[in-house]
Amino acid sequence: MQTMVHITSLTPIIRDYRGAIKTCQKAFNNVNNEPTERGATSGAFQGNQAGPAGTERSAYRIFNDWATETLKKLLVLKQKGELGKAVDSQASFDEWHRGLVASLAEYWSAHAHPAYPLSRKQLYKLVNLFVKWLRIKVEDDVRAHIEKHGHTTLNTPTVRRAGELLGDSTLTPPADDKDFDNWYHDTQKRIRDFTETHGGSPVIVDVWCRAASLGDPDEDA
């Protein structure tokens, strides 16, 4: 349940976000405006390759192949009328999301060079980009569940903007990859708590953050 707040007590950046919610919701629900093959641009793989120079399967190809296989499985659930139940509450969505994270981690380990692991930061980013891309493949009710229960893609440009929104200039992913999962879930909760007060959802925060990016919003510094 969202809390009402006096507009005069808000910072300029929060007022900007609140004023852009409807525009961001419209952009998310525009299923005819998706330029990527499976949710991620080639810029999403900056600094996280699948192997040394000359490796046959690039990081971009491995991700797209995983996404294609995953989509086939999800379409079977859709045909059975079971996909909606997998994402119709925050708890069920988060469980489904954890399964996607584990699936991509396993697929990457099986197909990338063993000396080129996928960082947890990249792993979560790619899953969230894929989940957001799914909006063009699902029915309206499932799209609405993704909009409501989905996560913010916490890559460099988005984290910087989200930190401004939360009033936290120190918001940054941990240096140690082993600490990323806890930081990720804590930050998702902070963003969801923010939207409970100010409207929208973490996915809408994601759309708003990415709209402000001057470069490729999928890239990481």
Disulfide bonds with the S-S distance in Angstrom:
none
